[in-house]
Amino acid sequence: MSEGSVHVVVAGGGFAAAELLLALRALAEERVTLELIAPSPRLVFKPAATGHPFGEATIEEHDLRELADDVGARFRADAAEAVAPRVSRMRLSSGAVADYDALVLATGARPIAAVPGATTYRDHRDSATIGRLIADLRAGVVRELVFAVPTGVAWTLPVYELALLAAREIETVGVLATVAVVTPEPAPLAVFGRNVGAAMTGLLADAGILLESSARPGRVVREGLELAGGGTVPADRVIAVPRLMGRRISGVPSNYSGFVATDERGRVESLSGVFAAGDMTDFPVKQGGIATQQADVIAAELARAAGADIEPAPLGHVLRTRLFGPPQPVFMQVELDAHGHPCPGALPAVSSEAPWWPSAKLFGRHLSPWMARTRVAA
């Protein structure tokens, strides 16, 4: 790459893509030209989806075209289909092509139903499903409710939020119903480490929620949720989160689940000039805040390659979120190693006040302030 002539194409319409554009413009300034290619201009704040049907949150929507205008990028409504790294070209679903000096793939993952017979909850797209569940709880139609985590899911927070919110609804309405959580994790929210797991166990117990940990959901039968290791958890309604699979792009190497391997700086293995960030990578924790941190690392690499006099971005990931459901605010965070495992360290794992600002469920160094500004403007 030569200074002043670097054309960066970003493929994807999620948090990683948005953070990458904002960070790269801030770091590289006018040394790069930017192009964003996404299937839709809608950037939906999905982390708020679990709280929406219960009146806990609203689902904000931002416009990627506005973000592109703010950073001087071209926006194209299209999707990546194939990459030809030898000629630095990407073929799009429409049949058009995009030439690049550097390509950042941030196309996300696709949800797959993984518990036969269960109702699959993905995100805001299934708010109506949870709305019907709430109505059935109030009417006494559902008496035994189970939330399930299939194997292979590394972001289980929605299950615990839905369980806590459902238990609160049951208590508020005064109906007779039980709530249970079935998870293969050794402790709830195990990705956050021991302290958060203990705190979460206490919150579930306080809410009267039965926890079946180290249990693998099998399928839904007449009696309830059958477990792979034997036994059945009684249920007349089972809600499960999906397993994620990568979105395969021709010419981009991926593993059996469709996820793309990168080095610590986001470079795709064996592809010169191609980077990847977010849920499409093989980093095991799939969460929007982690995706923005991966984007920050890539943005710094690209800015340096374009001639910006900056230091490389620090490596490492900090997993942060706010929990919906408890009566008082609960914020959780942990530092993760390169394999997505919690690192024992100085970060306060659980707190009642946000250790970051803005204190949303997702934090991106550049994206969160931009969202706050556009929210105020709206």
Secondary structure, DSSP 8 states (H G I E B T S, - for coil): --TT-EEEEEE--SHHHHHHHHHHHHHHGGGEEEEEEES-SEEE-GGGGGGGGGTS----EEEHHHHHHHHTEEEEE--EEEEEGGGTEEEETTS-EEE-SEEEE---EEEE--STTSEE--SGGGHHHHHHHHHHHHHT---EEEEE--TT-S--HHHHHHHHHHHHHHHHHT---EEEEE-SSSSTTGGG-HHHHHHHHHHHHHTT-EEE-S--EEEEETTEEEETTS-EEE-SEEEE--EEEE---BTS---TTS-B-B-TT-BBTT-TTEEE-GGGBS-S---HHHHHHHHHHHHHHHHHHTT---------EEEEEE-SSSSS--EEEEEE-TTS-EE-SSS-SEESS-SSSS-SS---TTHHHHHHHHHHH-
